[in-house]
Amino acid sequence: MGTTQAAGREKDKLPAPRSHVPAAGAAARDRDKPPSPRSQAPAAAAVAQVKPPTHNPLRLWPALAKLARVLGAYSRPEGGKPRSHMPVTGQRRNSWVLGTGVSSSSPAHAACCSGLGLTLLAGFPSHLRPRASLNIMAHLLVLLGPAGGNSLDRAQAAKNKGNKYFKAGKYEQAIHCYTEAISLCPTEKNVDLSTFYQNRAAAFEQLQKWKEVAQDCTKAVELNPKYVKALFRRAKAHEKLDNKKECLEDVTAVCILEGFQNQQSMLLADKVLKLLGKEKAKEKYKNREPLMPSPQFIKSYFSSFTDDIISQPMLKGEKSDEDKDKEGEVLEVKENSGYLKAKQYMEEENYDKIISECSKEIDAQGKYMAEALLLRATFYLLIGNANAAKPDLDKVISLKDANVKLRANALIKRGSMYMQQQQPLLSTQDFNMAADIDPQNADVYHHRGQLKILLDQVEEAVADFDECIRLRPESALAQAQKCFALYRQAYTGNNSSQIQAAMKGFEEVIKKFPRCAEGYALYAQALTDQQQFGKADEMYDKCIDLEPDNATTYVHKGLLQLQWKQDLDRGLELISKAIEIDSKCDFAYETMGTIEVQRGNMEKAIDMFNKAINLAKSEMEMAHLYSLCDAAHAQTEVAKKYGLKPPTL
């Protein structure tokens, strides 16, 4: 490009090339004889007036040689021989005189005879100026000078030729043509130039040259910042290059520009977000600080078990009747047992001391070692330390002499852990083993039913809930969850009669078990699906009356206000109330962050997601939260770079 610009400046100082083009009539008269020496006088005069350049002209020779290779096709006929080697007869005589292979009446002739062409060659010694050099310069001037026509038209012609090669699968030739189009295109033609770069990137993509794809797309986007094709192609290249962050930013911009309507770009965004989330969660979860959940969460967890020995109240004789002293220390137990002390701490909701007391029992290989192993494993799971929980669970399961209900409970908890780790086969194996060793344990069927719902095996889930209810008819939770499973099945199948039957089942459950908060909560979710918002709101209120410290219910009620009345203020007020009740409610922070994204408050959203990440109870939950956080980050970066923002509430 530097040579081109210098030529352009020099051209302005010399006579116009048009002054050296012979008239059409003269060309016709003289076409069978060589031109007279007088016709070369202007060129000779121009040479005499031009001073040789002070720089070393040999430095230009490699560039000229390269240009000769690029433009060689223009100086060869279809037969392939250089035109300078063709017989010098008839209309070829004028071409022979110039040694260029072009007619003396062509623009190339004019360019070669102009002061510009001679100026560029004047610095070379005579023995370095063969006819080929003049041939090269002629084509250089045809391409670069005004005598050769409109440069944008020539660029478009090169692009069109490249498109034909591309469709024919000749990608190297297509790249050559697109490169030519780029070199010809005026620099002020941003849109056209960006198209040429994008087309060349498409050819590089077919050759799987991902670095070149990204580079050309970057140039296209610099020229045309909202060029969807270039942004999406660069996103795919970044994916191949494992540049996940850059890929996410590009595909986010594409999604916003397309109004989130293109399935292909949405799928790529989802894929990259999941990969980023897993990577970050794996590292974060490995180094996270254990965090005890709220007392309400712990009580809700243990309430889902009815055949769990370790969650049962202490038996008479296991503790004395002495009252607590003024310091609030645990009641003394009749046996010097770490496990029994841990049980006492459970009743007092002094959960932070349980793991250490269980460890004392285990280290001493005391009477309650199996129970202590299971209780310690349970609290390891509650604080999100699955790696520490698994050896304890494995040990309990392997103790053939231990109480079968302890072993079954350990299998249930290990199976649930495997499900959180997205290992459904191992999870199913543990639940099936628990059913084999303790077939009369209602907890096995209740929790396996929940697993089947997650696996979309609704019929099997209903069968498990039925077996749980047969074994424990008073299990309100199992009956409520059976209704919800039947509702999900009917709703997915769009079966209105089955939906009505499921809704009737909910009414029977809450009538039979009016103190079951979970029954009201699940019924409210089904009512919301059916757009019976007023009644759903009533169900959530009953839930809150029964469990005023359950933050999750406030979050669901807040979401209902948004869907029902589009009352953003009331919704945020309820979710804020949930956080006030339970500062460790990750669901509340996640929901608040999602709403702030919809409002366009990305910084606040990211803050909420980060708080939820620190409270996540499993690596899978953490990966999901990181995906949400990364999506908000990407939208922030896209807004800065391109001024693009998605629609807001």
C-alpha positions in Angstrom: 0.0 0.0 0.0 2.9 2.4 0.6 4.1 2.0 -3.0 0.5 2.6 -4.2 0.2 5.9 -2.2 3.6 7.1 -3.5 2.6 6.4 -7.0 -0.6 8.3 -6.5 1.2 11.4 -5.2 3.7 11.3 -8.1 0.9 11.0 -10.6 -0.6 14.3 -9.6 2.6 16.1 -10.6 2.9 14.6 -14.2 0.8 15.1 -17.4 -2.4 13.1 -17.4 -2.0 9.7 -19.0 -4.8 10.5 -21.4 -2.5 13.0 -23.3 -0.4 10.1 -24.5 -3.3 7.9 -25.9 -3.3 8.0 -29.7 -6.6 9.0 -31.3 -8.7 6.1 -32.5 -8.3 7.1 -36.2 -4.6 7.3 -35.9 -4.5 3.9 -34.3 -6.6 2.5 -37.1 -4.3 4.0 -39.8 -1.1 2.9 -38.1 -2.0 -0.6 -36.9 0.0 -2.4 -39.5 3.2 -0.5 -39.1 5.4 0.3 -36.1 4.8 3.8 -34.6 7.1 6.5 -35.6 10.0 7.5 -33.4 8.3 10.9 -32.9 5.4 9.2 -31.0 7.8 8.2 -28.3 9.2 11.8 -27.8 6.9 12.8 -25.0 8.0 9.7 -23.0 11.7 10.4 -23.7 11.3 13.9 -22.6 9.6 12.7 -19.4 12.5 10.4 -18.7 15.0 13.2 -19.2 13.1 15.4 -16.7 13.0 12.7 -14.0 15.8 12.4 -11.5 16.8 8.9 -10.3 15.6 8.2 -6.7 18.2 8.4 -4.0 17.1 5.1 -2.4 18.2 1.7 -3.6 15.8 0.7 -6.3 16.7 -2.9 -5.9 14.6 -3.0 -2.8 11.5 -2.6 -4.9 12.4 -5.6 -7.1 11.0 -8.4 -4.8 7.7 -6.6 -4.5 7.5 -6.2 -8.3 8.4 -9.8 -8.8 5.6 -10.8 -6.4 3.2 -8.6 -8.3 4.2 -10.2 -11.5 3.2 -13.6 -10.2 -0.1 -12.2 -9.0 -0.9 -10.5 -12.2 0.7 -12.9 -14.6 -2.7 -14.1 -15.8 -3.4 -10.7 -17.4 -0.3 -10.9 -19.7 -1.0 -14.5 -20.9 -3.5 -15.6 -23.5 -5.6 -18.7 -22.9 -2.9 -20.8 -24.4 -0.6 -20.1 -21.5 2.4 -18.5 -23.3 3.5 -14.9 -22.5 2.2 -12.6 -25.1 5.6 -11.1 -25.7 6.5 -14.5 -27.2 3.7 -14.4 -29.7 4.3 -13.6 -33.3 4.6 -9.9 -34.0 2.1 -9.5 -36.7 -0.9 -7.4 -37.5 -2.5 -5.8 -34.4 0.2 -7.3 -32.2 2.8 -5.0 -33.6 2.1 -2.1 -31.3 2.2 -4.4 -28.3 5.6 -5.7 -29.5 7.0 -2.2 -29.5 6.1 -1.7 -25.8 6.9 -5.3 -24.9 3.8 -5.4 -22.7 1.4 -7.7 -24.5 -1.3 -5.0 -24.5 -2.6 -2.9 -27.3 -1.2 0.6 -27.9 -4.7 1.9 -27.8 -5.4 0.4 -24.4 -5.3 2.2 -21.0 -2.2 0.1 -20.2 -0.4 1.6 -23.2 -1.2 5.1 -22.0 -0.1 4.2 -18.5 3.2 2.8 -19.7 3.9 5.8 -21.9 3.0 8.2 -19.0 5.5 9.9 -16.9 4.3 7.8 -13.9 5.3 4.4 -15.5 8.7 5.8 -16.6 9.3 7.5 -13.2 8.8 4.2 -11.3 11.4 2.5 -13.6 13.8 5.3 -13.9 15.9 4.4 -10.9 16.8 0.9 -12.2 20.0 0.4 -14.3 19.2 -0.4 -17.9 20.3 -4.0 -17.6 17.6 -4.5 -14.8 14.8 -3.1 -17.0 13.8 -6.0 -19.2 10.5 -5.9 -21.1 9.0 -7.9 -18.2 9.4 -5.0 -15.8 7.5 -2.7 -18.1 4.9 -5.4 -18.4 4.6 -5.6 -14.6 4.3 -1.8 -14.3 1.7 -1.7 -17.0 -0.6 -4.0 -15.1 0.2 -2.3 -11.9 -1.0 1.0 -13.4 -4.1 -0.7 -14.9 -5.0 -1.9 -11.4 -4.1 1.2 -9.4 -4.4 4.2 -11.6 -7.5 6.0 -12.9 -6.6 4.9 -16.4 -7.7 1.4 -15.5 -11.3 2.2 -14.6 -13.2 2.2 -11.2 -11.2 0.4 -8.5 -14.4 -0.6 -6.5 -15.8 -2.2 -9.6 -12.6 -4.2 -10.1 -12.7 -5.2 -6.4 -16.3 -6.4 -6.8 -15.3 -8.3 -9.9 -12.5 -10.0 -7.9 -15.0 -10.8 -5.1 -17.5 -12.3 -7.5 -14.8 -14.5 -9.1 -13.8 -15.6 -5.5 -17.5 -16.5 -4.8 -17.5 -18.8 -7.9 -14.3 -20.5 -6.6 -15.9 -20.8 -3.2 -19.0 -22.5 -4.5 -16.8 -24.8 -6.5 -14.9 -25.8 -3.3 -11.7 -24.2 -4.6 -11.0 -22.3 -1.4 -7.3 -21.4 -2.0 -8.2 -19.7 -5.3 -11.2 -18.0 -3.5 -8.8 -16.6 -0.9 -6.5 -15.3 -3.6 -9.5 -13.4 -5.3 -10.8 -12.0 -2.0 -7.3 -10.8 -1.2 -7.2 -9.1 -4.5 -10.6 -7.5 -3.8 -9.3 -6.2 -0.4 -6.2 -4.7 -2.1 -8.3 -3.0 -4.8 -11.1 -1.6 -2.6 -10.9 2.1 -1.7 -10.2 2.4 2.1 -13.2 4.6 2.6 -15.6 1.9 1.4 -16.0 0.3 4.9 -19.0 -1.8 4.2 -17.6 -3.3 1.0 -14.2 -3.9 2.5 -15.8 -5.6 5.6 -17.6 -7.9 3.2 -14.4 -8.9 1.4 -12.7 -9.7 4.8 -15.7 -11.7 5.9 -15.8 -13.6 2.6 -12.1 -14.4 3.0 -12.7 -15.6 6.6 -15.4 -17.9 5.3 -12.9 -19.5 2.9 -10.3 -19.8 5.7 -13.1 -21.5 7.8 -13.5 -24.2 5.2 -9.7 -24.9 5.4 -10.0 -24.9 9.3 -7.5 -22.1 9.6 -9.2 -20.7 12.7 -6.6 -18.1 13.6 -6.9 -16.5 10.1 -10.7 -16.7 10.4 -10.6 -14.7 13.7 -8.2 -12.2 12.3 -10.2 -11.4 9.1 -13.5 -11.3 11.1 -11.9 -8.8 13.5 -11.0 -6.6 10.5 -14.6 -6.9 9.2 -16.1 -6.0 12.6 -13.7 -3.0 13.0 -15.1 -1.7 9.7 -18.7 -2.7 10.4 -19.2 -3.2 14.2 -22.7 -4.7 13.8 -21.8 -7.2 11.1 -23.7 -10.3 12.4 -22.1 -12.7 10.0 -18.6 -11.7 10.9 -19.4 -11.7 14.7 -20.9 -15.2 14.5 -18.1 -16.6 12.4 -15.5 -15.1 14.8 -17.4 -16.6 17.7 -17.2 -20.1 16.1 -13.5 -19.5 15.4 -12.9 -18.5 19.1 -14.7 -21.7 20.1 -12.3 -23.8 18.0 -9.4 -21.9 19.5 -10.7 -22.5 23.0 -11.2 -18.8 23.6 -14.4 -19.2 25.5 -14.7 -15.7 27.0 -14.2 -14.1 23.5 -16.6 -16.6 22.0 -19.2 -15.7 24.5 -18.9 -12.0 24.0 -19.3 -12.4 20.2 -22.2 -14.7 20.3 -23.9 -12.5 23.0 -23.6 -9.6 20.6 -25.1 -11.8 17.8 -28.0 -12.8 20.1 -28.8 -9.2 20.9 -28.6 -8.1 17.3 -30.9 -10.9 16.2 -33.3 -10.3 19.1 -32.6 -13.7 20.6 -34.5 -15.3 17.7 -31.8 -17.4 16.0 -31.6 -20.9 17.5 -28.1 -21.6 16.2 -26.6 -18.6 18.0 -28.6 -19.3 21.2 -27.4 -22.9 21.3 -23.8 -21.8 20.9 -24.2 -19.2 23.7 -25.7 -21.9 26.0 -23.0 -24.4 25.2 -20.2 -21.9 26.0 -21.9 -20.7 29.1 -22.1 -24.3 30.4 -18.5 -25.0 29.6 -17.4 -21.8 31.3 -19.6 -22.6 34.3 -18.2 -26.1 34.8 -14.6 -24.9 34.5 -15.0 -22.2 37.1 -17.2 -24.2 39.4 -14.7 -27.1 39.4 -11.9 -24.8 40.6 -14.1 -22.8 43.0 -15.8 -25.7 44.6 -12.5 -27.5 45.2 -11.2 -24.5 47.2 -14.5 -23.2 48.8 -14.9 -22.6 52.5 -17.5 -24.9 54.0 -20.6 -23.1 55.0 -23.3 -24.3 57.3 -26.8 -23.6 55.8 -29.6 -21.9 57.8 -31.4 -23.8 60.6 -34.6 -23.7 58.5 -32.9 -25.4 55.6 -31.4 -28.1 57.9 -34.8 -28.8 59.5 -36.5 -29.1 56.1 -33.8 -31.5 55.0 -34.2 -33.8 57.9 -38.0 -33.6 57.7 -37.9 -35.4 54.3 -36.8 -38.6 56.2 -39.1 -40.7 58.4 -36.9 -43.8 58.8 -33.7 -42.0 59.6 -32.4 -43.1 63.0 -29.9 -40.2 63.4 -32.6 -37.5 62.9 -34.9 -38.9 65.6 -35.0 -37.2 69.0 -32.8 -38.7 71.7 -34.4 -41.5 73.6 -35.1 -41.5 77.3 -32.0 -42.6 79.2 -29.6 -41.2 76.6 -29.6 -37.8 78.5 -30.1 -36.6 82.0 -32.9 -34.4 83.2 -30.5 -31.6 84.2 -31.1 -28.2 82.7 -28.6 -26.2 80.7 -26.4 -23.9 82.7 -26.3 -20.2 82.2 -23.6 -20.5 79.5 -25.9 -22.5 77.3 -23.8 -25.6 77.3 -25.2 -28.9 76.2 -27.1 -31.1 78.6 -24.9 -33.8 80.1 -25.5 -37.3 78.7 -25.2 -40.4 80.8 -22.5 -41.9 78.5 -19.3 -40.3 77.6 -20.1 -40.4 73.9 -19.3 -37.9 71.2 -22.2 -39.1 69.1 -24.8 -38.5 71.9 -23.3 -35.1 72.4 -23.7 -34.4 68.7 -27.4 -35.5 68.9 -27.9 -33.1 71.8 -26.4 -30.3 69.8 -28.8 -31.1 67.0 -31.8 -30.6 69.3 -30.4 -27.3 70.3 -29.7 -26.3 66.7 -26.1 -25.9 67.6 -25.0 -27.4 64.3 -21.5 -26.1 64.0 -20.3 -28.6 66.8 -21.8 -31.7 65.4 -19.0 -32.8 63.0 -16.3 -32.5 65.7 -18.3 -34.5 68.2 -18.9 -37.2 65.7 -15.2 -37.4 64.9 -14.5 -38.0 68.6 -16.8 -41.0 68.6 -15.3 -42.4 65.3 -11.7 -41.9 66.5 -12.5 -43.8 69.8 -14.3 -46.5 67.8 -17.2 -46.1 70.2 -20.5 -47.9 70.6 -22.2 -45.5 68.1 -19.5 -45.4 65.5 -21.8 -46.3 62.6 -24.3 -43.7 63.6 -21.5 -41.1 64.1 -20.2 -41.9 60.6 -23.6 -41.4 59.0 -24.3 -38.2 61.0 -20.9 -36.7 60.1 -21.4 -37.6 56.4 -24.8 -36.0 56.5 -23.4 -32.7 57.8 -20.6 -32.9 55.3 -23.2 -33.0 52.6 -25.1 -30.1 54.1 -22.0 -27.9 54.1 -21.3 -29.0 50.5 -18.2 -31.2 51.2 -19.2 -34.3 49.2 -15.5 -35.4 49.0 -15.4 -35.8 52.8 -18.9 -37.3 53.0 -18.3 -40.1 50.5 -15.8 -42.2 52.6 -18.0 -42.1 55.6 -21.0 -43.2 53.6 -19.0 -45.9 51.9 -17.9 -47.2 55.4 -21.5 -47.3 56.7 -22.7 -49.2 53.6 -20.0 -51.7 54.0 -20.8 -52.5 57.7 -22.8 -55.7 57.3 -23.5 -55.8 61.0 -24.8 -52.3 61.2 -28.5 -51.5 61.5 -30.1 -52.0 58.1 -31.8 -48.7 58.3 -28.5 -46.9 58.8 -27.1 -48.6 55.7 -30.3 -47.8 53.6 -30.1 -44.2 54.7 -26.5 -44.0 53.7 -27.4 -45.4 50.3 -30.2 -42.9 49.9 -27.8 -40.0 50.7 -25.0 -41.3 48.5 -27.5 -41.8 45.7 -28.7 -38.2 46.1 -25.1 -37.1 46.1 -24.4 -38.9 42.8 -27.5 -37.3 41.3 -26.1 -33.8 42.2 -22.9 -34.8 40.5 -24.8 -35.8 37.4 -24.1 -39.5 37.7 -27.7 -40.9 37.3 -26.6 -44.5 36.8 -24.7 -44.6 40.0 -27.5 -42.9 41.7 -30.1 -45.4 40.5 -27.9 -48.3 41.5 -27.7 -47.0 45.1 -31.5 -46.5 45.4 -32.1 -49.9 44.0 -29.7 -51.4 46.5 -31.4 -49.6 49.3 -34.8 -51.1 48.2 -33.2 -54.5 48.1 -31.7 -54.5 51.6 -34.6 -52.6 53.3 -37.8 -53.1 51.1 -40.1 -51.8 53.9 -38.3 -48.4 54.2 -40.6 -45.7 53.0 -37.8 -43.2 52.6 -36.2 -45.3 49.8 -39.3 -45.0 47.6 -39.9 -41.3 48.5 -36.4 -40.2 47.5 -36.2 -42.5 44.5 -39.5 -41.0 43.3 -37.9 -37.6 43.4 -34.9 -39.0 41.4 -37.3 -40.4 38.8 -39.0 -36.9 38.4 -35.6 -35.4 37.7 -35.0 -38.1 35.1 -38.5 -37.4 33.5 -39.5 -41.0 34.4 -42.9 -39.8 35.7 -44.7 -43.2 35.7 -42.0 -44.8 37.7 -41.9 -41.8 40.1 -45.7 -42.2 40.7 -45.2 -45.9 41.4 -42.5 -45.1 44.0 -44.7 -42.5 45.7 -47.6 -45.0 45.8 -45.3 -47.5 47.5 -44.1 -44.9 50.0 -47.8 -44.0 50.8 -48.7 -47.7 51.2 -45.9 -48.1 53.7 -46.6 -44.7 55.5 -50.2 -43.6 54.7 -49.6 -40.5 56.9 -46.8 -39.2 54.7 -48.2 -35.9 53.5 -45.0 -35.0 51.6 -45.1 -38.1 49.5 -48.8 -37.6 48.6 -48.2 -34.0 47.7 -45.3 -34.9 45.5 -47.3 -37.7 43.8 -49.9 -35.1 42.9 -47.2 -32.8 41.5 -45.7 -35.7 39.4 -49.2 -36.5 38.0 -49.7 -32.8 37.2 -46.3 -32.6 35.4 -47.2 -35.7 33.3 -50.6 -34.2 32.4 -49.2 -30.8 31.7 -46.4 -32.1 29.5 -48.9 -34.2 27.5 -51.4 -31.3 27.3 -54.2 -33.6 28.7 -56.8 -31.3 30.2 -58.8 -34.1 31.9 -55.7 -35.4 33.7 -54.7 -31.9 34.6 -58.1 -31.4 36.3 -57.7 -34.7 38.1 -54.2 -33.7 39.4 -55.6 -30.4 40.6 -58.4 -32.2 42.4 -55.8 -34.4 44.0 -54.0 -31.3 45.4 -57.2 -30.1 47.0 -57.7 -33.5 48.7 -54.1 -33.4 50.0 -54.3 -30.0 51.6 -57.7 -30.9 53.1 -56.3 -34.1 54.6 -53.0 -32.6 55.6 -53.7 -28.9 56.4 -50.3 -28.6 58.2 -48.2 -29.7 55.3 -46.6 -26.5 53.9 -45.0 -28.4 51.0 -48.5 -29.4 49.8 -49.6 -25.7 49.5 -46.3 -24.8 47.8 -46.5 -27.4 45.1 -50.2 -26.7 44.5 -49.4 -23.0 44.2 -46.8 -23.8 41.4 -49.4 -25.8 39.5 -52.0 -23.0 39.9 -49.5 -20.5 38.6 -49.0 -22.7 35.5 -52.7 -22.7 35.0 -52.7 -18.9 35.4 -54.9 -19.1 38.5 -52.8 -16.4 40.0 -55.1 -15.3 42.8 -55.6 -18.7 44.2 -51.8 -19.4 43.9 -51.1 -16.3 46.0 -53.5 -17.6 48.7 -51.6 -20.9 48.8 -48.3 -19.2 49.2 -49.8 -17.1 52.1 -50.8 -20.4 53.8 -47.3 -21.6 53.4 -45.9 -18.5 55.0 -48.3 -18.9 57.9 -47.1 -22.5 58.5 -43.4 -21.8 58.0 -42.7 -18.0 58.4 -39.0 -18.6 58.4 -38.9 -20.4 55.0 -37.3 -17.9 52.7 -38.0 -20.0 49.5 -41.7 -19.4 49.8 -41.2 -15.6 49.8 -39.1 -15.9 46.6 -41.9 -17.9 44.8 -44.5 -15.4 45.9 -42.3 -12.6 44.7 -42.0 -14.2 41.2 -45.8 -14.7 41.2 -46.2 -10.9 41.6 -44.1 -10.3 38.5 -46.0 -12.8 36.4 -49.4 -11.9 37.7 -49.4 -8.2 38.1 -46.1 -7.2 36.5 -45.5 -5.6 39.9 -41.8 -5.3 40.0 -41.6 -3.4 43.2 -43.7 -5.8 45.1 -41.8 -8.8 43.7 -38.4 -7.3 44.7 -39.8 -6.4 48.1 -40.7 -10.1 48.8 -37.4 -11.4 47.5 -35.6 -8.9 49.7 -37.7 -10.1 52.6 -36.5 -13.7 51.8 -32.8 -12.5 52.1 -33.6 -10.7 55.3 -35.1 -13.9 56.8 -32.3 -16.2 55.6 -29.1 -14.5 54.5 -27.9 -17.9 53.2 -30.7 -18.4 50.8 -28.9 -18.9 47.5 -32.2 -19.2 45.6 -33.1 -15.6 46.6 -29.8 -14.2 45.4 -30.1 -16.1 42.1 -33.6 -14.8 41.5 -32.7 -11.3 42.4 -29.8 -11.4 40.0 -31.9 -12.7 37.2 -34.4 -9.9 37.7 -31.6 -7.3 37.7 -30.4 -8.7 34.4 -33.8 -8.1 32.9 -33.8 -4.6 34.3 -30.4 -3.9 32.7 -28.6 -3.5 36.0 -25.7 -5.8 35.2 -23.4 -4.7 38.0 -26.0 -5.5 40.7 -26.9 -8.7 38.9 -23.3 -9.9 39.0 -23.1 -9.0 42.7 -26.2 -11.1 43.4 -24.9 -14.1 41.4 -21.5 -14.0 43.2 -23.3 -14.1 46.5 -25.3 -17.1 45.4 -22.1 -18.8 44.1 -20.5 -18.6 47.5 -23.6 -20.2 49.0 -24.0 -23.0 46.5 -24.4 -26.5 48.0 -23.1 -28.5 45.1 -20.7 -28.1 42.2 -23.6 -28.5 39.8 -25.5 -25.6 41.4 -22.3 -23.5 41.3 -21.7 -24.2 37.6 -25.3 -23.0 36.8 -24.8 -19.8 38.8 -21.4 -19.1 37.1 -23.2 -19.5 33.8 -25.7 -16.8 34.8 -22.9 -14.6 36.1 -20.8 -15.0 32.9 -23.9 -14.1 30.8 -24.2 -10.9 32.7 -20.5 -10.1 32.3 -20.7 -10.7 28.5 -23.6 -8.4 28.2 -21.7 -5.7 30.1 -18.7 -6.1 27.7 -20.9 -6.0 24.6 -22.6 -2.8 25.8 -19.2 -1.2 26.2 -17.8 -2.3 22.9 -20.8 -2.0 20.6 -23.4 -0.1 22.5 -25.7 -3.0 22.4 -28.2 -3.7 25.1 -31.0 -6.3 25.3 -34.6 -5.3 26.0 -35.3 -4.5 29.6 -38.3 -4.7 32.0 
